[in-house]
Amino acid sequence: MISAKTLRSWQAALPFWLSFLLVPLVGLAALYGGWLILLPPFVTWYLFAALDGVFGLNLENADPLTPEEDLHWYSSLTIAWVPVQVLLLIAMLIYVPGADHLSGAEKFGVFFGVGVLSGTIGINYSHELMHQKSRLERWLADILLAMVLYSHFRSEHLLVHHRHVGTPRDPVTARYNEGFHRFYPRVLWQCWRSAFRAERAQLARRNLPWTDRRNPFFRYWALQAAFLLMAFVLGGMLGVGLFLVQAGVAIWQLELVNYVEHYGLTRKYLGGGKFEPVMPRHSWNAAHKASNWLLINLQRHSDHHYKPDRRFPLLQNHTSADAPQLPYGYPVMTVAAMIPPLWRRIMNPRVRRWRQMYYPDITDWSAYNAARCPEDRPDPTPAGPRA
């Protein structure tokens, strides 16, 4: 077990700061164009996939009782990223629209790279920040999400996803045999709707209408409008278009990860509208060292849903005895998710083995596959096998 003393050292935290090295790659792409526009996505996806092969798995766990004050170098990382991403976006909006040496395709490519960073790193860090108790950190999460026009993700994630993961009430849990290209348009509108409804229900419990100023959607809309206005002021209509490119790429990256994290995993229905508690087995786990550096242990997702309040350095790696394991890290798995036949070939047998391991008593999975509650009945095990 990694001790609190080790965690306190900046050397232990340093690998997680690798994300900052991606920022100059966007600058190089903007300055020189050409093949350099491929650097940000190539390094983020393919280099870290290769590094996973070099560094292997990290099966060590930190002491989960490590006090907050010993995690300074880790919490500073996610806070420091916010001004860096804001300044990067401002610089690109000022420079790229008027850069005569860049073709239209190259300008698109530069902002595609910005979107890779604001999605792979920015939204991921906002996820860490939104789970914290600090008001500052939650505000910083809102800023990162507003930069990609996906502010409702905070409400959806905290009020819907964590509460209903692995059930039909969670839009983000990808259904068994549901390809990403069906999943993606579905979650784009269902997540916004479920987030708004969750916030409206929160206010209704206090006898307040959804129009009350305490509805965070008003803050979301104001921040998003501010970034759109900034894009127009700095880069004109072209700047707005390029801003939308990076936002679209970031949202696509987020939902690709969401698709991978829970594909085909469902909580057992207990009857009466209730499901079993969330356990590590309801999220896919990946112990790949390099991609966990890049993604600040997001791939230890089994533990994140089991203990959502843990900061990322304290997330535990669960073995195959407690949680299903991905064969590769997210950089490889998200690429596979874009090719549904390949994805099903890799993942469907794993889902079936997971079902046999944890729920041998369930012989009819048709309701779970369709993401609906099985009918309430005295005997929860339907008769007759069905895949």
N, C-alpha and C positions, 0 to 999 in steps of 0.2 A: 504494500500500500504506500502511495506517495504521501509523505509527511507534510504537515503544515509548514514546517521550516523550509522544505524544498519549494513549496508553492510561493512562499514569500519572496523568493529570489527572482530578479528580473530575467535571469538566464532561463529559468523554467518557463516563463511566459513568452520569451522571445519568438519561438516558432509560430505562435498565433498572430504575431504582428507582420507576418509575411504578406498579408493582403495589401499593405501600404506600398509594396514594391510594384504592384500592378498599376498604380497611378501614373508613373512616368511613361508607361507603355502607351497610354492614351495620348500623352503629350507628343511622343515620337510619331504616332500615327497622324496626328493633326499637322505636325511640322513638315513631314516628308511624304505622307500619303503612300501610294503604291502598295506593295505587299505588306508594309508595316501596319496597315489597318487590320490585318489578321492577327496581330500579336496578342491583343487582350483576350479574345476568345480562345486562341490557340493555347496560350499559357494557362488560362483559367481551367479549361476543360481537358486538354490533351496532356500538357506537361504534368499537371497534378495527378492525372490518371497514371502516367508513367512513374511518377514519384511514389505512388502507392505500391507499385510493383517493386520498387527499390527498397523502400523503408518497411514494407510489410504492415503487420497489424500491431496496434497498441492495446494490450490487454490489461494494462495497469490501471488501478483506480486510486483516486485521491480520497483522503479521509473526508467523508461527507459532512462531518461535524466541524470542519475547518471554519474558524470565525471569519466574519466579513472583512475585518481589518487586514487579514493576511492575503486578501485577493486584490490588492490595489492595482497591480500591474495588469490584471485581467479586466477589471471594470474600467480602467483608464483607456483600454484599447477601444472598446465600443463607443465610449464618449468622444474620444479623439477623432474617430472616423467621421463624425457628423460634419464638423467644419471643413474637413478635407474634401468630402464629397460635394458640399455646397460650393466651395471655391473651385473645384474641378468643373462643375457644371457651369458656373458663371464664366470661367475662362474659356471654355469651349463655345459657349453661346456668343461671346464677344468675338472670338477669333475665327471660328470655322465658317459662319455664313458669308463673311467677306474675304475668305482665303481664295484668291484667284488661281493658285497653283493646284487646288483640289477640284476634281471633277464632281459632278452631282453624286455619282456612285461612291466616290471616296468620302464625301461629306456624310453620306448615309452610313458608310462603314465606320467612320470615326464615332458617330453617335450610337451605332450598334455596340461598339466597344464600351462606350459610357454606360449603356444599358446593361451590359454584362456585369460591370462593376456595381451599378446601383441595384441590380437584382441579386446576383450571387453574394455580394458582400453587404450592400446597404440594407436590403430587406431582411437579410439574415440577422444583421446586427440590430435592426429595429425589433425583430422578434425577441432577441435577448433583452433589450431595453424595456419593452412593454411589459415584461413579466416582473419587473423590479418594483419595489415599493416607493422608491424615490420619485418625487414629482418631476424633478429635472430629467431623469432618464426617460420617463414616460413622454414628456414633451419632446425630447430628442427623437424618440421613436416616431412620434407624429410628424416631425419635420422630414425624416427619411421617407416615410410613406407618402407624404404629400408630394415629394419630388418625383414620384412615379404615379401619381394620381390614383393611389390605392389605399387611401386612408382608412376605409372601412375595414381593412384587414385586421386592425387592432380589435375592434368590437367583435368581428366574426370569430377571431381566433380565441379570444378570452371568454366570450359569453356563449359561443356555440360549439366550436370545434373541441375544446377541452372537455366540455360538459357532455357532448354527444358523440365523441369519436367512436367509430366502429358500429354505429347504429344508423338506421335510415334517416334520423333527424340531423345527421351531419353531412352536408353536401360535399365536403372535402374528402371523405373516405371513398376512395375509388372502388367501384364494385368489381367483383370477380368477372373477368372476361370483358370488361369495359375498356376499350382502347383510349389512349390519351386524346385522340382527335374527337372523340365523343365527349370525353370527360371535360375538356377545356372549355368549350362554349357553354356547357351546362353550369360549371361552377362560376363562370364570370357573372351570370345574372343571379344564380341562386345564392351565392355568398353575399352579394350586396343586399339582396332582399332579406336574408336571414339575419344579417347584422343589423339592418334598420329595425326589423321586428323585435330583435332582442333588446335594443336600446329603448324602443317605444314601450316594451313590456316593463323594463326597469323603471321608467318614469311613471307608468300607470300604477305600479305598486305603491308609489308615493302620491297617488292622486294628481299627477301632473300630465298635461298633454304633451304630445311629441314635439310641439312647437316651443316648449320651454327652453330657455337659453342654456340649461344644463345638458341638453342633448348634445353629445360630442360631435354629431354630424355637422352642426353649424361651424365648429372649429375645423373639422375636416374640409368642408367646402371653402372656408375662408383661406386656409393654408394652400389648398390646391389652386384657387383663383390667384393667389399672390405669386405662385411659381409660374403660372401661365402668363400673367402680366409681366413678370420679370423676363420670361423668354421673349415676349414680344418687344419689350423696351430694348433689350440687348441685341436681339437678332432679327427683329421684324417678323413677318409671316414665315419666312424660311426658318428662323429661330424657333418659332412655335412648332413647325412641322418636325424639325430635328428633335426638339424636346419630346414630342409625342413618340418619335421613334425609340428613344431611350426608355421612355415609360413603358411602351409596349413590349420591348425586349425584357425589361425587368419583371413585368407581370408574368410573361410567358415562363421565365426562369423560375419564379416562385411557384407557379402552379405545376410545373414539371416536377419539382421537389415534393409538393403536396401529393401528387399522384403516386410517386414512388413510396412515400413514407408509410402508407397504410393499405396499399393495394390488396384487396381481397380479404383483409383481416376484419373479423366482426366479433362483437361481444355477444355472448349467449343470451338469448331472450328468456327471461324468467317467468313471463306471464304478467298480466295486469298492467301492461305498458312499461314494465321495468326490465332493465338489462343488468347483467353482472357488473361489478366494479371494474374500472380500468386497471389492467395489469401490464407488466412489461411485454407480455406476449401479443399485445394488440398494436404494436408498431414494429416495423422492420428495423433491425439494428445493423450497424456496419462499424467495424473496428479499424478501418484503414487509416493509418497514421497521418499521411500527408494531407489527404482531403479533409480530415478532421482538424488539422491545423488551419487550413483555409476556411473551413466552415464553422470554426469554434465549437467543435464537438456536436454539431447538429445531428450527425449521423448516429449519435448515441440517443436516438429518438425514443427508444423503448423506455429509458429512464426518465427522459424529459416528461413524458405523459404520466409516468408513475409518480414522479415528484416534480411538478411544474415550477416550484419555487427555487430550485437549485440553480445557482449560477453555473455557467458552462464549464469551468474547470473542475467542478465537483460532480458532474454527471458521470454515472457509473456505466461501465461496459457490462452488458449481460451476455452470458454464454448461451449456447444453443439449447441448454437445458431449461432456460427461462424465457428466451425470446427468439423469434425467427431471425435468421441471418441473411443479409444480402450477399451475393457472391462477389460483388465489386462495390467500390465507393460510388457516391452520387455522380461524379463526372462521367463514369461509364454508364451507370444505370439510367441517367436522364437521356443520354443519347439513344440507348436501347428503347426507352419509352416512346421515342419518336417513330419507331418502326414496329407497329403493333404485332406482326407475325413473330418477329424476333423476341419481343417482350413476352408474349404468351408462351413461347417455347421455353424461355428461361424461368418465368415466374409461376405459371399455372401449376406445374408439378410441385413446386415448393408450397404453394397455397394448399394443395390437396394433402401433402404430407403434414402440414401444420394442422389442418382439420382433423386428420387421423390421430395426431399426437395428443391434441388438447381436448377434442370433442368427439371421441369415438361413439358416443351415445346418439349423436345427431346423424341420422341417415338420410334426411331430406333437406338439402341445402337450397332448394329452389327459391324460397322466400328471401333468404339471405342474399342469394345471387341477384335478386331483383331489388334489393335494398328496401324491403318492407318487413314489418313485424310478422312473424309467424302467428297464426291464430292462437288465441288463448284456449287451452284445453287441459283437462286434468293430467293427461299423459303428454309431457312435452316432447316425447320422441315419436315422430310420425312412423307409421308402418311402411315397410318396403324401402329398399335402397334407391337413391336417385343421386346423380352426380350434381 
